Amino acid sequence: MLTAQEGSLSVWALGIALWALSLLGVSCQREVRPFQDFSVASARTQKLVESPFQNNAYGTAEGKRLFDQFNCSGCHAHGGGGMGPALMDDKWIYGSEPTNIFESIVEGRPNGMPAWRNKIPDQQVWELVAYVQSMSGNEPIDVLPSRSDHMRSSTPENARRAQTPVQTHTP
């Protein structure tokens, strides 16, 4: 026979166990970090409409880091346009779809954009694609990278007004 104190302890333990189970039931799902074949050939066969890192905070933040690491800012001036075209406006010469951006990076474009094939792994190219697409401000606020630590003259990605890109040139 249980004493009153032992009975209240078992009720307490049961309550804690039920509380812990309810927390497991309502816990948040972690952001998925895709690990698969990221080549443009596989993107064409799978008919990717989005980058594997689309709406993915990790991939977009990595793309931002790589954008500076590979000195994309040297030509694109942190997305505002310099020698290279602006990446945060609504005018896109070769299209704003993920496969268009991927091909621009990997194959290069005439009059300035170098080809990065076999110099940057496809996964990192897809991360760059996610970041370049985020520059137009069309990503959810929880995906956009935070401000950079350096001084810049443009508005951070997570504070820009969204602009829908329009293709201005037929490739």
Secondary structure, 3 states (H helix, E strand, C coil): CCCHHHHHHHHHHHHHHHHHHHHHHHCCCCCCCCCCCCCHHHHHHHCCCCCCCCCCHHHHHHHHHHHHHCCCHHHHHHHCCCCCCCCCCCEECCCCCHHHHHHHHHHCECCCECCCCCCCCHHHHHHHHHHHHHCCCCCCCCCCCCCCCCCCCCCCHHHCCCCCCEECCCC
